[in-house]
Amino acid sequence: MVNNNKIRQKINILQKNIKFLDSLRQIPFDEFLADPRNYLSATRILQISVEAMIDIAHHIIARENLGIPQSYHDAIKILSREDYLPKDKEATFRAMIRFRNRAVHMYDEINEEEIYRIICENLGDFQEYMDSIIKRCF
């Protein structure tokens, strides 16, 4: 059985992070670039947010005996297959994991413009993930 408190804790982290990232996207692009703390903190918060998504996925999969994911991508595939996540968003959530992997392992290949674009255009993807999990688990 899924531990709702654990899921709620991770969702709270996601909500707090989205609020912070939303404040960063209010900064005009030139100002965002002028202070490296904006780019660096946004990158790290995005990474942590995807980690929270992965933690939620692994918790649900383990507690519901849905299989053994071979990768983070596989965890998303399992949740999509089991209708915890919408199938039409699977590619988006997997792209978020690819970003996380780049932030962890190929951080020198991510630039400020990409981070700004992500926080301006893609924060809703986190909300869709949370909404899907909340709908299914609570």
N, C-alpha and C positions, 0 to 999 in steps of 0.2 A: 504494500500500500504506500502511496506517495505521502511523504512528509510535507504537509501544507506549509508548516512553519519554515522549512528549508526553502521551499519554492518562493514563499512570500519574502524571505530575506533577500534572495537573489533578485527578485522583481523590485524590491525597494532600492537595491543598489543600481539597477538599471534606470529606474525612475529618477534617482538623484543625479546619475551621470547624464541622462538626457537633458535634464534641466540645466546642468552646467554647460553642456555642449550647445544648447539652445542660446545661452547667454553669449557664447563665443561667436555664434553665427550672426549675432546682431552687430558685431564689430565690422565696420567697413573693411573691405579686402586689403587696402593699403595699410591700414592700422593693424590688421591681423598680422600681416607680414613684417611690420616694423618691430614687433616684439616677439622674439623667439619663444618666449614662455607660452604664447598662445598656441603656436604650432605644436610644441613639445607636449603641453598638457593635453591638447585635443587628441593627439596621437595616442598617448597613454590611456586616456579615458575611453577612447574607442576600443583599444585593445582589451581593457578590463571589461567593458560592456559585452564584447563578444565572448570573453571567458565566462561571464555570468550566463550567457545563453548556452554555452557548451555544458556548464555545470548543471543547469536545469535539465538539459537533454539527457545527460548521463544519469542523473538522479531518477528521472522518470523511467528510463529504460531499465535501470537496475531494479527499482522497486516494483515495476510492473512485469518483470521477467520478459521483456520484449526482444531479447537477443543480446548479443555481444558485439557492439560496434567495433569495427576494425580501424576506424579513423573518426575524426571529428565530423567529416563530411557524411560518413555512414550513420552517425547519430542523428543527423538532420533527416537523412533518408528514412530511417526507421520511424521517427516521429511523424513524418509526412505519410508514410505507409499506414500508420496506426491512427491517422486522423487527429493527431494532436496539433499538427501544423497544416495549413492549406497547401495542397500539392502544387498549386501555381506559384507559390512563393519559395519553393524548395531551392531553386537556382539562386534566388536572391540571398537566402540565408547561407547557402554554400559559398557565395561570393564574399560574404561578410567574414566567413572563416578563412578564406584565402587572404583577405586583407589582414586579419589577425596574424596569420603565419608570416606574411611579409613584414609586419610591424615587429615581430619577434626575431625573425631570422635574416631579413633583408632590409632592415630599417634604413639603410643608406640609399635605398632605391625609392623611398617615398619622399615626395616633396611637399612644400607648404601649400601649393596650389591644389594638389590632390586632396589634402586634408580639409582645406576650406570648402572645396566642392562637396566632399562627403558630408560635412556637417550642415551644409546649406541644402543639399538635395536628398539625403538618405536617412535622416533621423527617424522618419516615419516607419522605416523597416523594423527598428527596434520596438516601436509601439505595436506594430502588427504581430510581432513575435509574442510580446507580452499578452496582448489581447487574446491570441489563440490559446496560449497556455492557461490563462485565467479562465477562459470559457470552458476549457476541458477539465481543469483540475479543481475548480471551486464551485 
